[in-house]
């Protein structure tokens, strides 16, 4: 999988750690061979996307959009949009580093693209267990 990380913020983005996180998940989950776009942006853009696609006002931390599940060199599995503004607020709120929060959001977004969800209680347990497993493994790297 090719990971394309795009940032329109002035914050330092942990690109190598993001790529390693995606690679680790990819080894276990075996997604189709394709491209993954991770877009790190500001609250303003996430607010617009949240309103347009989820009909919710205000910013959110992460949104994922599946584009193409067909394997292939020119295929784009999906895009993960992350608000670095909200990520920084969450990091302060939960007492973690900005990098740790960005990694959590990348993991969360990628799991959504792979078909995991957290609407139902059992699905939420499965998804968050996987998320915590990957984050724990990243902390050991």
FITOR-576711 format. One record per residue (C-alpha): residue in three letters; z, x, y; chain. Coordinates in steps of 0.2 Angstrom, whole numbers, plus 5000, padded with zeros to 4 digits. Layout:
   res      z      x      y   chain
   Ala      Z      X      Y       A
...
//
This chain:
   res      z      x      y   chain
   Unk   5000   5000   5000       A
   Unk   4996   5006   5017       A
   Unk   5009   5002   5030       A
   Unk   5004   5001   5048       A
   Unk   5018   5002   5060       A
   Unk   5014   4996   5078       A
   Unk   5027   4997   5092       A
   Unk   5025   4990   5109       A
   Unk   5043   4995   5114       A
   Unk   5051   5010   5122       A
   Unk   5064   5011   5108       A
   Unk   5064   5025   5095       A
   Unk   5057   5017   5079       A
   Unk   5062   5025   5062       A
   Unk   5044   5025   5055       A
   Unk   5047   5037   5041       A
   Unk   5063   5027   5035       A
   Unk   5053   5011   5036       A
   Unk   5039   5018   5026       A
   Unk   5051   5024   5013       A
   Unk   5060   5007   5012       A
   Unk   5043   4998   5010       A
   Unk   5038   5011   4996       A
   Unk   5054   5008   4987       A
   Unk   5052   4989   4987       A
   Unk   5034   4991   4982       A
   Unk   5039   5002   4967       A
   Unk   5050   4987   4960       A
   Unk   5040   4972   4966       A
   Unk   5022   4978   4963       A
   Unk   5013   4969   4977       A
   Unk   4994   4969   4978       A
   Unk   4986   4984   4984       A
   Unk   4983   4981   5002       A
   Unk   4989   4984   5020       A
   Unk   5005   4979   5028       A
   Unk   5007   4978   5047       A
   Unk   5024   4979   5054       A
   Unk   5024   4975   5073       A
   Unk   5040   4980   5083       A
   Unk   5040   4971   5099       A
   Unk   5051   4962   5112       A
   Unk   5060   4945   5112       A
   Unk   5046   4937   5123       A
   Unk   5033   4939   5110       A
   Unk   5045   4933   5096       A
   Unk   5049   4918   5106       A
   Unk   5031   4913   5108       A
   Unk   5028   4915   5089       A
   Unk   5044   4906   5085       A
   Unk   5038   4891   5096       A
   Unk   5020   4891   5090       A
   Unk   5023   4893   5071       A
   Unk   5041   4887   5068       A
   Unk   5043   4874   5083       A
   Unk   5059   4883   5087       A
   Unk   5063   4889   5105       A
   Unk   5069   4906   5109       A
   Unk   5068   4923   5101       A
   Unk   5072   4927   5083       A
   Unk   5074   4943   5074       A
   Unk   5060   4943   5062       A
   Unk   5045   4933   5057       A
   Unk   5033   4936   5042       A
   Unk   5016   4929   5040       A
   Unk   5006   4931   5024       A
   Unk   4988   4934   5027       A
   Unk   4980   4938   5011       A
   Unk   4987   4940   4993       A
   Unk   4971   4946   4986       A
   Unk   4971   4964   4981       A
   Unk   4959   4976   4989       A
   Unk   4957   4991   5001       A
   Unk   4952   4979   5015       A
   Unk   4965   4966   5011       A
   Unk   4980   4964   5023       A
   Unk   4995   4956   5014       A
   Unk   5003   4951   5029       A
   Unk   5012   4955   5046       A
   Unk   5030   4957   5050       A
   Unk   5035   4954   5068       A
   Unk   5052   4961   5073       A
   Unk   5060   4959   5090       A
   Unk   5069   4976   5094       A
   Unk   5079   4967   5108       A
   Unk   5087   4955   5095       A
   Unk   5088   4969   5083       A
   Unk   5098   4979   5095       A
   Unk   5109   4964   5099       A
   Unk   5112   4961   5081       A
   Unk   5116   4979   5078       A
   Unk   5130   4979   5091       A
   Unk   5136   4962   5085       A
   Unk   5138   4968   5066       A
   Unk   5143   4986   5070       A
   Unk   5128   4994   5062       A
   Unk   5115   5006   5069       A
   Unk   5099   5001   5077       A
   Unk   5090   5010   5063       A
   Unk   5100   5001   5049       A
   Unk   5096   4984   5057       A
   Unk   5078   4988   5059       A
   Unk   5077   4993   5040       A
   Unk   5086   4976   5036       A
   Unk   5073   4966   5045       A
   Unk   5059   4976   5038       A
   Unk   5066   4973   5020       A
   Unk   5069   4954   5024       A
   Unk   5052   4952   5031       A
   Unk   5043   4961   5016       A
   Unk   5053   4951   5004       A
   Unk   5047   4935   5012       A
   Unk   5029   4941   5011       A
   Unk   5032   4944   4992       A
   Unk   5037   4926   4990       A
   Unk   5056   4926   4992       A
   Unk   5064   4913   5002       A
   Unk   5081   4907   5007       A
   Unk   5080   4889   5010       A
   Unk   5088   4883   4994       A
   Unk   5105   4891   4989       A
   Unk   5100   4899   4973       A
   Unk   5084   4906   4981       A
   Unk   5095   4913   4996       A
   Unk   5107   4921   4983       A
   Unk   5092   4930   4974       A
   Unk   5084   4935   4990       A
   Unk   5100   4942   4999       A
   Unk   5105   4951   4983       A
   Unk   5088   4960   4982       A
   Unk   5090   4964   5001       A
   Unk   5107   4971   4999       A
   Unk   5101   4981   4983       A
   Unk   5087   4989   4993       A
   Unk   5098   4993   5008       A
   Unk   5111   5001   4997       A
   Unk   5098   5012   4989       A
   Unk   5091   5017   5006       A
   Unk   5108   5022   5012       A
   Unk   5109   5033   4997       A
   Unk   5093   5042   5002       A
//
